[in-house]
Protein backbone atom coordinates (compact mmCIF):
# COMPACT_ATOMS: atom_id res chain seq x y z
CA UNK A 1 0.00 0.00 0.00
CA UNK A 2 1.41 3.40 -0.99
CA UNK A 3 2.00 6.05 1.65
CA UNK A 4 -0.73 8.28 0.23
CA UNK A 5 -3.25 5.44 0.16
CA UNK A 6 -2.34 4.42 3.70
CA UNK A 7 -3.00 7.92 5.05
CA UNK A 8 -6.25 8.17 3.04
CA UNK A 9 -7.34 4.84 4.53
CA UNK A 10 -6.65 5.91 8.10
CA UNK A 11 -8.50 9.20 7.58
CA UNK A 12 -11.45 7.41 5.94
CA UNK A 13 -11.67 4.79 8.67
CA UNK A 14 -11.52 7.43 11.39
CA UNK A 15 -14.09 9.77 9.86
CA UNK A 16 -16.46 7.05 8.63
CA UNK A 17 -16.13 4.81 11.65
CA UNK A 18 -16.53 7.74 14.00
CA UNK A 19 -19.71 8.94 12.29
CA UNK A 20 -21.11 5.42 12.43
CA UNK A 21 -20.41 5.02 16.15
CA UNK A 22 -21.07 8.58 17.31
CA UNK A 23 -24.10 9.33 15.15
CA UNK A 24 -25.77 6.21 13.74
CA UNK A 25 -25.14 4.02 16.78
CA UNK A 26 -25.83 6.95 19.08
CA UNK A 27 -29.22 7.62 17.49
CA UNK A 28 -30.15 3.93 17.61
CA UNK A 29 -28.95 3.44 21.18
CA UNK A 30 -30.77 6.59 22.29
CA UNK A 31 -33.98 4.61 21.75
CA UNK A 32 -32.93 2.37 24.63
CA UNK A 33 -31.98 5.17 27.01
CA UNK A 34 -28.35 5.68 25.96
CA UNK A 35 -28.76 9.37 25.07
CA UNK A 36 -27.04 10.55 28.31
CA UNK A 37 -23.88 8.74 27.16
CA UNK A 38 -23.73 10.39 23.75
CA UNK A 39 -25.32 13.74 24.67
CA UNK A 40 -22.16 15.44 25.99
CA UNK A 41 -20.10 14.24 23.00
CA UNK A 42 -22.76 15.45 20.56
CA UNK A 43 -22.84 18.82 22.30
CA UNK A 44 -19.06 19.28 22.05
CA UNK A 45 -18.90 18.21 18.39
CA UNK A 46 -21.93 20.38 17.57
CA UNK A 47 -20.11 23.37 19.02
CA UNK A 48 -17.00 22.62 16.96
CA UNK A 49 -19.05 22.12 13.80
CA UNK A 50 -21.02 25.31 14.39
CA UNK A 51 -17.76 27.25 14.71
CA UNK A 52 -16.49 25.74 11.45
CA UNK A 53 -19.72 26.47 9.57
CA UNK A 54 -20.08 29.90 11.14
CA UNK A 55 -23.46 29.38 12.81
CA UNK A 56 -24.73 29.31 16.36
CA UNK A 57 -24.69 25.86 18.01
CA UNK A 58 -28.13 24.27 17.73
CA UNK A 59 -29.68 22.50 20.73
CA UNK A 60 -29.29 18.73 20.64
CA UNK A 61 -32.67 16.99 20.33
CA UNK A 62 -32.35 13.37 19.25
CA UNK A 63 -35.99 12.45 19.81
CA UNK A 64 -37.43 14.34 16.84
CA UNK A 65 -35.40 13.09 13.88
CA UNK A 66 -31.88 13.18 12.48
CA UNK A 67 -32.18 16.18 10.16
CA UNK A 68 -32.04 18.99 12.69
CA UNK A 69 -29.28 21.59 12.52
CA UNK A 70 -27.36 20.03 15.41
CA UNK A 71 -26.88 16.77 13.47
CA UNK A 72 -25.27 18.55 10.52
CA UNK A 73 -23.12 20.64 12.86
CA UNK A 74 -22.08 17.48 14.69
CA UNK A 75 -21.09 15.91 11.36
CA UNK A 76 -18.99 18.93 10.45
CA UNK A 77 -17.33 18.87 13.86
CA UNK A 78 -16.46 15.18 13.71
CA UNK A 79 -15.29 15.31 10.08
CA UNK A 80 -12.79 18.01 11.09
CA UNK A 81 -11.68 16.19 14.25
CA UNK A 82 -11.69 12.78 12.56
CA UNK A 83 -9.62 14.00 9.63
CA UNK A 84 -7.01 15.36 12.03
CA UNK A 85 -6.98 12.19 14.15
CA UNK A 86 -6.84 10.03 11.01
CA UNK A 87 -3.92 12.04 9.63
CA UNK A 88 -1.99 11.60 12.88
CA UNK A 89 -2.79 7.87 12.83
CA UNK A 90 -1.61 7.72 9.22
CA UNK A 91 1.68 9.41 10.13
CA UNK A 92 2.22 6.86 12.90
CA UNK A 93 1.29 4.02 10.52
CA UNK A 94 3.87 5.20 7.98
CA UNK A 95 6.62 4.51 10.50
CA UNK A 96 5.62 0.83 10.52
CA UNK A 97 4.82 0.59 6.81
CA UNK A 98 7.14 -2.40 6.46
CA UNK A 99 5.05 -4.57 8.79
CA UNK A 100 2.19 -6.89 7.81
CA UNK A 101 -0.42 -4.53 9.26
CA UNK A 102 1.00 -1.00 9.45
CA UNK A 103 -0.68 1.02 12.16
CA UNK A 104 -3.21 -1.75 12.78
CA UNK A 105 -5.27 -0.54 9.80
CA UNK A 106 -6.50 -4.00 8.84
CA UNK A 107 -7.41 -4.87 12.42
CA UNK A 108 -9.35 -1.62 12.87
CA UNK A 109 -11.07 -2.22 9.54
CA UNK A 110 -12.21 -5.66 10.71
CA UNK A 111 -13.46 -4.22 14.00
CA UNK A 112 -15.40 -1.47 12.23
CA UNK A 113 -16.87 -4.01 9.81
CA UNK A 114 -18.12 -6.04 12.77
CA UNK A 115 -19.59 -2.91 14.37
CA UNK A 116 -21.21 -2.00 11.05
CA UNK A 117 -22.79 -5.44 10.86
CA UNK A 118 -24.20 -5.18 14.38
CA UNK A 119 -25.39 -1.62 13.66
CA UNK A 120 -27.31 -2.68 10.57
CA UNK A 121 -28.82 -5.72 12.29
CA UNK A 122 -30.01 -3.59 15.21
CA UNK A 123 -31.38 -0.87 12.91
CA UNK A 124 -33.29 -3.27 10.68
CA UNK A 125 -34.70 -5.07 13.72
CA UNK A 126 -35.74 -1.85 15.46
CA UNK A 127 -37.53 -0.44 12.44
CA UNK A 128 -38.78 -3.80 11.18
CA UNK A 129 -40.37 -4.88 14.45
CA UNK A 130 -41.91 -1.41 14.86
CA UNK A 131 -43.87 -2.21 11.69
CA UNK A 132 -44.52 -5.91 12.33
CA UNK A 133 -46.06 -4.76 15.62
CA UNK A 134 -47.54 -1.60 14.04
CA UNK A 135 -46.27 1.05 16.43
CA UNK A 136 -44.15 3.28 14.17
CA UNK A 137 -47.02 4.74 12.11
CA UNK A 138 -49.97 3.47 14.16
CA UNK A 139 -50.46 6.81 15.91
CA UNK A 140 -51.77 8.23 12.61
CA UNK A 141 -55.06 6.43 13.35
CA UNK A 142 -55.59 8.54 16.49
CA UNK A 143 -58.30 11.25 16.40
CA UNK A 144 -55.72 14.06 16.39
CA UNK A 145 -54.53 13.04 12.93
CA UNK A 146 -57.90 12.24 11.32
CA UNK A 147 -59.43 15.70 10.99
CA UNK A 148 -57.01 17.51 8.70
CA UNK A 149 -57.98 17.79 5.04
CA UNK A 150 -55.88 15.71 2.66
CA UNK A 151 -54.97 18.80 0.65
CA UNK A 152 -53.52 20.45 3.76
CA UNK A 153 -51.52 17.44 4.98
CA UNK A 154 -47.74 17.58 4.85
CA UNK A 155 -46.09 14.92 2.66
CA UNK A 156 -44.66 13.34 5.83
CA UNK A 157 -48.16 12.98 7.31
CA UNK A 158 -49.49 11.68 3.98
CA UNK A 159 -46.86 8.92 3.90
CA UNK A 160 -47.33 7.93 7.54
CA UNK A 161 -51.11 8.04 7.11
CA UNK A 162 -51.09 5.83 4.05
CA UNK A 163 -48.89 3.30 5.85
CA UNK A 164 -51.12 3.36 8.93
CA UNK A 165 -54.24 2.96 6.78
CA UNK A 166 -53.18 -0.59 5.83
CA UNK A 167 -51.89 -2.62 8.75
CA UNK A 168 -51.19 -5.71 6.57
CA UNK A 169 -48.98 -3.69 4.22
CA UNK A 170 -47.16 -2.13 7.17
CA UNK A 171 -46.59 -5.57 8.68
CA UNK A 172 -45.25 -6.96 5.38
CA UNK A 173 -42.75 -4.11 4.99
CA UNK A 174 -41.67 -4.74 8.57
CA UNK A 175 -41.23 -8.45 7.87
CA UNK A 176 -38.93 -7.60 4.94
CA UNK A 177 -36.77 -5.38 7.15
CA UNK A 178 -36.75 -7.99 9.91
CA UNK A 179 -35.81 -10.72 7.41
CA UNK A 180 -32.87 -8.61 6.23
CA UNK A 181 -31.66 -8.33 9.83
CA UNK A 182 -31.96 -12.06 10.46
CA UNK A 183 -30.21 -12.95 7.19
CA UNK A 184 -27.29 -10.70 8.16
CA UNK A 185 -26.45 -12.82 11.20
CA UNK A 186 -25.28 -16.15 9.67
CA UNK A 187 -22.15 -15.81 7.52
CA UNK A 188 -23.65 -17.93 4.71
CA UNK A 189 -26.64 -15.59 4.22
CA UNK A 190 -24.91 -12.32 5.09
CA UNK A 191 -24.61 -11.07 1.51
CA UNK A 192 -28.27 -11.88 0.86
CA UNK A 193 -29.23 -9.97 4.00
CA UNK A 194 -27.09 -7.00 3.00
CA UNK A 195 -28.64 -6.95 -0.49
CA UNK A 196 -32.15 -7.11 0.96
CA UNK A 197 -31.23 -4.29 3.34
CA UNK A 198 -29.89 -2.25 0.41
CA UNK A 199 -33.20 -2.64 -1.46
CA UNK A 200 -35.26 -1.83 1.63
CA UNK A 201 -33.12 1.13 2.71
CA UNK A 202 -33.00 2.55 -0.82
CA UNK A 203 -36.80 2.70 -0.76
CA UNK A 204 -36.72 4.24 2.72
CA UNK A 205 -34.20 6.91 1.67
CA UNK A 206 -36.28 7.84 -1.39
CA UNK A 207 -39.46 8.06 0.69
CA UNK A 208 -37.72 10.09 3.40
CA UNK A 209 -36.30 12.55 0.87
CA UNK A 210 -39.32 13.08 -1.34
CA UNK A 211 -41.93 12.94 1.45
CA UNK A 212 -39.73 15.16 3.62
CA UNK A 213 -39.50 12.69 6.50
CA UNK A 214 -37.00 14.15 9.00
CA UNK A 215 -34.79 11.04 9.11
CA UNK A 216 -32.95 11.44 5.80
CA UNK A 217 -29.43 11.61 7.23
CA UNK A 218 -29.74 8.51 9.40
CA UNK A 219 -31.42 6.46 6.65
CA UNK A 220 -28.76 7.45 4.10
CA UNK A 221 -25.92 6.45 6.40
CA UNK A 222 -27.60 3.12 7.13
CA UNK A 223 -27.85 2.59 3.36
CA UNK A 224 -24.11 3.29 3.02
CA UNK A 225 -23.40 0.70 5.72
CA UNK A 226 -25.55 -1.86 3.90
CA UNK A 227 -23.77 -1.17 0.60
CA UNK A 228 -20.36 -1.56 2.23
CA UNK A 229 -21.42 -4.88 3.76
CA UNK A 230 -22.11 -6.33 0.30
CA UNK A 231 -18.36 -6.36 -0.42
CA UNK A 232 -16.50 -7.77 -2.25
CA UNK A 233 -18.36 -6.16 -5.14
CA UNK A 234 -16.54 -7.75 -8.10
CA UNK A 235 -17.98 -11.30 -7.69
CA UNK A 236 -21.39 -9.82 -6.95
CA UNK A 237 -21.38 -7.73 -10.12
CA UNK A 238 -20.25 -10.73 -12.17
CA UNK A 239 -23.17 -12.73 -10.79
CA UNK A 240 -25.66 -9.95 -11.55
CA UNK A 241 -24.19 -9.08 -14.96
CA UNK A 242 -22.72 -12.32 -16.34
CA UNK A 243 -20.49 -12.20 -19.41
CA UNK A 244 -22.16 -13.18 -22.71
CA UNK A 245 -21.81 -16.83 -23.65
CA UNK A 246 -20.38 -16.98 -27.19
CA UNK A 247 -21.60 -15.15 -30.29
CA UNK A 248 -25.35 -15.17 -31.02
CA UNK A 249 -26.63 -16.81 -34.19
CA UNK A 250 -27.98 -14.66 -37.02
CA UNK A 251 -31.56 -15.58 -36.10
CA UNK A 252 -30.97 -14.79 -32.42
CA UNK A 253 -29.36 -11.45 -33.32
CA UNK A 254 -32.33 -10.57 -35.56
CA UNK A 255 -34.80 -11.52 -32.82
CA UNK A 256 -32.87 -9.42 -30.32
CA UNK A 257 -32.87 -6.42 -32.67
CA UNK A 258 -36.60 -6.79 -33.30
CA UNK A 259 -37.28 -7.04 -29.58
CA UNK A 260 -35.18 -3.93 -28.93
CA UNK A 261 -37.07 -1.97 -31.59
CA UNK A 262 -40.42 -3.10 -30.17
CA UNK A 263 -39.31 -2.06 -26.70
CA UNK A 264 -38.24 1.40 -27.93
CA UNK A 265 -41.60 1.89 -29.69
CA UNK A 266 -43.50 0.74 -26.58
CA UNK A 267 -41.52 3.12 -24.37
CA UNK A 268 -42.08 6.05 -26.74
CA UNK A 269 -45.83 5.44 -27.10
CA UNK A 270 -46.39 4.85 -23.39
CA UNK A 271 -44.31 7.88 -22.36
CA UNK A 272 -46.17 10.09 -24.86
CA UNK A 273 -49.58 8.92 -23.66
CA UNK A 274 -48.69 9.42 -20.01
CA UNK A 275 -47.23 12.88 -20.67
CA UNK A 276 -50.47 13.82 -22.45
CA UNK A 277 -52.55 12.51 -19.53
CA UNK A 278 -50.49 14.48 -17.03
CA UNK A 279 -50.87 17.68 -19.05
CA UNK A 280 -54.65 17.25 -19.29
CA UNK A 281 -54.95 16.30 -15.62
CA UNK A 282 -52.98 19.33 -14.40
CA UNK A 283 -54.58 21.94 -16.68
CA UNK A 284 -57.71 23.66 -15.38
CA UNK A 285 -59.96 24.56 -18.33
CA UNK A 286 -62.48 26.56 -16.32
CA UNK A 287 -61.96 29.30 -13.73
CA UNK A 288 -64.45 27.59 -11.41
CA UNK A 289 -62.13 24.61 -10.99
CA UNK A 290 -60.82 24.39 -7.43
CA UNK A 291 -61.75 23.99 -3.77
CA UNK A 292 -64.25 26.45 -2.31
CA UNK A 293 -65.58 27.15 1.19
CA UNK A 294 -68.89 28.76 2.03
CA UNK A 295 -69.04 32.25 3.55
CA UNK A 296 -72.83 32.57 3.26
CA UNK A 297 -75.18 29.62 2.99
CA UNK A 298 -78.96 29.40 3.12
CA UNK A 299 -81.39 26.49 2.74
CA UNK A 300 -84.95 27.34 1.70
CA UNK A 301 -84.27 31.00 2.46
CA UNK A 302 -83.02 30.44 6.03
CA UNK A 303 -79.40 30.34 7.20
CA UNK A 304 -78.04 26.81 7.03
CA UNK A 305 -77.63 25.09 10.38
CA UNK A 306 -75.01 22.53 11.36
CA UNK A 307 -77.69 20.00 12.30
CA UNK A 308 -80.30 21.07 9.77
CA UNK A 309 -81.53 19.21 6.70
CA UNK A 310 -80.94 19.96 3.06
CA UNK A 311 -77.76 20.47 1.04
CA UNK A 312 -75.71 22.39 3.61
CA UNK A 313 -72.58 22.31 1.48
CA UNK A 314 -69.99 24.09 3.59
CA UNK A 315 -67.20 23.17 1.16
CA UNK A 316 -67.21 22.08 -2.48
CA UNK A 317 -64.54 20.86 -4.88
CA UNK A 318 -65.06 21.41 -8.61
CA UNK A 319 -62.84 19.50 -11.05
CA UNK A 320 -62.80 20.77 -14.64
CA UNK A 321 -59.53 19.70 -16.22
CA UNK A 322 -58.14 19.37 -19.75
CA UNK A 323 -59.14 21.62 -22.64
CA UNK A 324 -62.45 22.63 -24.21
CA UNK A 325 -62.09 20.08 -27.00
CA UNK A 326 -60.35 17.43 -24.87
CA UNK A 327 -61.76 17.23 -21.34
CA UNK A 328 -59.84 15.04 -18.94
CA UNK A 329 -61.31 11.59 -18.35
CA UNK A 330 -60.92 8.76 -15.86
CA UNK A 331 -59.98 9.81 -12.34
CA UNK A 332 -59.66 13.43 -13.51
CA UNK A 333 -63.18 13.52 -15.01
CA UNK A 334 -65.48 16.50 -14.51
CA UNK A 335 -66.95 16.26 -11.04
CA UNK A 336 -68.37 18.02 -8.01
CA UNK A 337 -67.59 16.85 -4.48
CA UNK A 338 -69.61 18.36 -1.64
CA UNK A 339 -68.98 18.43 2.09
CA UNK A 340 -71.57 18.95 4.83
CA UNK A 341 -71.08 20.27 8.39
CA UNK A 342 -70.74 16.73 9.77
CA UNK A 343 -67.63 16.25 7.60
CA UNK A 344 -69.32 13.84 5.19
CA UNK A 345 -68.48 14.12 1.50
CA UNK A 346 -70.48 13.09 -1.57
CA UNK A 347 -69.16 12.82 -5.14
CA UNK A 348 -71.29 13.98 -8.08
CA UNK A 349 -70.81 13.49 -11.79
CA UNK A 350 -70.77 16.88 -13.54
CA UNK A 351 -71.63 18.20 -16.99
CA UNK A 352 -71.19 21.82 -18.03
CA UNK A 353 -74.47 23.53 -18.95
CA UNK A 354 -74.16 27.20 -19.88
CA UNK A 355 -73.29 29.21 -16.78
CA UNK A 356 -73.97 26.25 -14.52
CA UNK A 357 -73.65 22.53 -14.04
CA UNK A 358 -75.85 19.49 -14.33
CA UNK A 359 -74.81 17.06 -11.61
CA UNK A 360 -75.85 13.52 -10.71
CA UNK A 361 -75.25 11.65 -7.46
CA UNK A 362 -75.01 8.39 -9.40
CA UNK A 363 -75.84 6.72 -12.70
CA UNK A 364 -79.50 6.11 -11.77
CA UNK A 365 -80.17 9.36 -9.90
CA UNK A 366 -82.06 12.39 -11.15
CA UNK A 367 -80.04 15.24 -12.68
CA UNK A 368 -79.78 18.46 -10.69
CA UNK A 369 -79.06 21.80 -12.34
CA UNK A 370 -76.94 24.25 -10.41
CA UNK A 371 -76.15 27.83 -11.28
CA UNK A 372 -72.45 28.50 -10.67
CA UNK A 373 -71.38 32.06 -11.45
CA UNK A 374 -68.04 33.67 -10.62
CA UNK A 375 -68.38 36.91 -8.66
CA UNK A 376 -64.64 37.50 -8.94
CA UNK A 377 -61.48 35.46 -9.47
CA UNK A 378 -61.85 33.91 -6.01
CA UNK A 379 -65.60 34.20 -5.38
CA UNK A 380 -68.39 31.89 -6.54
CA UNK A 381 -72.18 32.11 -6.24
CA UNK A 382 -73.89 28.71 -6.28
CA UNK A 383 -77.63 28.10 -6.33
CA UNK A 384 -80.08 25.35 -7.20
CA UNK A 385 -82.69 22.96 -5.87
CA UNK A 386 -81.33 19.74 -4.38
CA UNK A 387 -83.58 17.05 -2.90
CA UNK A 388 -86.46 19.53 -2.80
CA UNK A 389 -84.48 22.18 -0.90
CA UNK A 390 -83.39 25.52 -2.34
CA UNK A 391 -79.67 26.13 -1.92
CA UNK A 392 -78.15 29.63 -2.09
CA UNK A 393 -74.48 29.98 -1.27
CA UNK A 394 -71.53 32.30 -1.65
CA UNK A 395 -68.10 30.67 -1.67
CA UNK A 396 -64.49 31.82 -1.66
CA UNK A 397 -61.60 29.89 -3.09
CA UNK A 398 -59.66 27.89 -0.52
CA UNK A 399 -55.95 27.52 -1.12
CA UNK A 400 -54.68 24.20 0.18
CA UNK A 401 -51.66 24.47 2.45
CA UNK A 402 -49.69 21.34 1.66
CA UNK A 403 -45.96 22.04 1.46
CA UNK A 404 -43.91 20.47 -1.32
CA UNK A 405 -40.49 21.49 -0.02
CA UNK A 406 -37.71 19.03 0.76
CA UNK A 407 -35.88 20.16 3.89
CA UNK A 408 -32.56 18.54 4.68
CA UNK A 409 -32.29 20.79 7.73
CA UNK A 410 -35.53 20.70 9.71
CA UNK A 411 -36.80 23.44 11.97
CA UNK A 412 -37.01 22.53 15.67
CA UNK A 413 -40.18 20.65 16.57
CA UNK A 414 -42.72 21.75 19.17
CA UNK A 415 -43.30 18.53 21.08
CA UNK A 416 -46.03 20.05 23.25
CA UNK A 417 -48.61 19.35 20.51
CA UNK A 418 -49.10 16.87 17.63
CA UNK A 419 -47.23 17.48 14.40
CA UNK A 420 -49.80 17.45 11.57
ABEGO torsion letter per residue (X at the ends): XBAAAAAAAAAAAAAAAAAAAAAAAAAAAAAAGAAAAAAAAAAAAAAAAAAAAGBBBBBBBAAAEAABAAAAAAAAAAAAAAAAAAAAAAAAAAAAAABABBGGAAAAAAAAAAAAAAAAAAAAAAAAAAAABBAAAAAAABAAAAABBAAABBAAAAAAAAAAABAAAAAAAAAAAAAAAAAAABAAAAAAAAAAAAAAAAAAAAAAAAAGBAAAAAAAAAAAAAAAAAOBAAAAAAAABBBBBEBBBAAAAAAAAAAAAAAAAAAAAAAAAAAAAAAAAABBABAABEBBBBABBBBGGBBBBAABBEBBBABBBBBBBEBAABBBBEAABBBBBBBBAAGBBBBBBBBBBEABBBBBAEAABBBBBBBBBBAEAABBBBBEBBGGBBBBBBBBBBBBABBABBBABBBBBBAABBBX
